[in-house]
Amino acid sequence: MPPSTALRRLADDLSARTFQSIAQLVYQHSRICLTADKRLLLANRLRARLVELGIESFDAYSALLASHEGSTEIDVLVDLVSINHTQFFREIGHFEYLTNHILPTLVPKLLATGAPLRLWSAAASSGEEPYTMAMVVAEYLREHPGLAWQIEASDISWRMLAAAEQAIYPAASVTAVPPVLLRRYFQRGLATRTGSYRIQQALRAQLHFERINLFQSHYPVAAEQQVIFCRNVMIYFDERSRLEAVQRLARHLAPGGYLVIGYSESLLGLTHGLTPVQQGIYQRT
Ligand SMILES: C[S@@+](CC[C@H](N)C(=O)[O-])C[C@H]1O[C@@H](n2cnc3c(N)ncnc32)[C@H](O)[C@@H]1O
């Protein structure tokens, strides 16, 4: 059977009605919007999971999700449908702004008060974003030592968080890391790990990992974050959910703190009380 016919068959297996009820559950749980054109994508992503569970139809899978035993399966489902693409130094302008504007503004004030520097990567995926933040902060603090700092790294996906905590990356993933930082903050894999890189323990120790759904009732992170990166996740939410997430994240900022969103995202039309300072960067004034 040609691949296109096989794919069509998968889409046909997943009826529009079952797609709707699965998409509704995904939305209720994560606010990720699966529009009708994602039916084939969902069918493809679920196929292996159905085989793994020994379930023969999408309708039976939908019934499992709706049942009492299905409550943990929803986490797996969200994991399967979420887009986790990320990179070291992705949207580099944000890291340049961190180095050239945010840290020079915040660090002297924090050193004077003795308060720690707190940053949060709220859709951390497999860790490239929070480790890039960590490298940038560590580099800056080489010249301005003495400040305690920590990065919260959170995501809705347990699978992504586990990868982030493990912090092992293939050589192809680290090409955007400047060689000096690669030498300073990564260790090369040996034996079976040849060709891969692991973030060094000292840098890993600056991160704290937590599974956080941006729509859960309480965020278990310190209330006054100086910098929150929440990039390339709000594009998957509808306007109402974007508003809710942005308002809640804004309340987690310290006065003078910064919220950073993705280059292709916008807070246009949302009431958030933050002041735009640069593309994708907003400050609580
Ligand atoms: C495309 S990645 C973005 C990674 C990184 N911020 C970046 O810009 O490179 C989006 C991440 O958002 C996570 N995500 C989706 N819905 C979420 C939610 N409701 N709460 C927290 N994280 C969520 C996904 O699991 C995924 O890892």
The ligand as an SDF file (V2000), in Angstrom:
LIG
                    3D

 27 29  0  0  0  0  0  0  0  0999 V2000
    7.8530   24.2200   21.2180 C   0  0  0  0  0  0  0  0  0  0  0  0
    8.3250   23.8510   22.8700 S   0  0  0  0  0  0  0  0  0  0  0  0
    9.1330   25.3520   23.3450 C   0  0  0  0  0  0  0  0  0  0  0  0
   10.4300   25.1050   24.0690 C   0  0  0  0  0  0  0  0  0  0  0  0
   11.2340   26.3690   24.4140 C   0  0  0  0  0  0  0  0  0  0  0  0
   10.4750   27.2570   25.2540 N   0  0  0  0  0  0  0  0  0  0  0  0
   11.6910   27.0850   23.1740 C   0  0  0  0  0  0  0  0  0  0  0  0
   11.1740   28.1460   22.8380 O   0  0  0  0  0  0  0  0  0  0  0  0
   12.6000   26.5780   22.4990 O   0  0  0  0  0  0  0  0  0  0  0  0
    6.7590   23.9700   23.7310 C   0  0  0  0  0  0  0  0  0  0  0  0
    6.7380   23.2490   25.0820 C   0  0  0  0  0  0  0  0  0  0  0  0
    5.5770   23.6620   25.7900 O   0  0  0  0  0  0  0  0  0  0  0  0
    5.1100   22.5700   26.5590 C   0  0  0  0  0  0  0  0  0  0  0  0
    3.6930   22.8020   26.9200 N   0  0  0  0  0  0  0  0  0  0  0  0
    2.5880   22.6730   26.1480 C   0  0  0  0  0  0  0  0  0  0  0  0
    1.4810   22.9560   26.8410 N   0  0  0  0  0  0  0  0  0  0  0  0
    1.8890   23.2970   28.0870 C   0  0  0  0  0  0  0  0  0  0  0  0
    1.2000   23.6910   29.2770 C   0  0  0  0  0  0  0  0  0  0  0  0
   -0.1340   23.7860   29.3020 N   0  0  0  0  0  0  0  0  0  0  0  0
    1.9360   23.9420   30.3740 N   0  0  0  0  0  0  0  0  0  0  0  0
    3.2980   23.8430   30.3550 C   0  0  0  0  0  0  0  0  0  0  0  0
    3.9990   23.4640   29.2700 N   0  0  0  0  0  0  0  0  0  0  0  0
    3.2980   23.1980   28.1460 C   0  0  0  0  0  0  0  0  0  0  0  0
    5.3390   21.3750   25.6480 C   0  0  0  0  0  0  0  0  0  0  0  0
    5.3960   20.1580   26.3610 O   0  0  0  0  0  0  0  0  0  0  0  0
    6.6660   21.7400   24.9720 C   0  0  0  0  0  0  0  0  0  0  0  0
    7.7650   21.1310   25.6130 O   0  0  0  0  0  0  0  0  0  0  0  0
  1  2  1  0
  2  3  1  0
  2 10  1  0
  3  4  1  0
  4  5  1  0
  5  6  1  0
  5  7  1  0
  7  8  2  0
  7  9  1  0
 10 11  1  0
 11 12  1  0
 11 26  1  0
 12 13  1  0
 13 14  1  0
 13 24  1  0
 14 15  1  0
 14 23  1  0
 15 16  2  0
 16 17  1  0
 17 18  1  0
 17 23  2  0
 18 19  1  0
 18 20  2  0
 20 21  1  0
 21 22  2  0
 22 23  1  0
 24 25  1  0
 24 26  1  0
 26 27  1  0
M  CHG  2   2   1   9  -1
M  END
$$$$
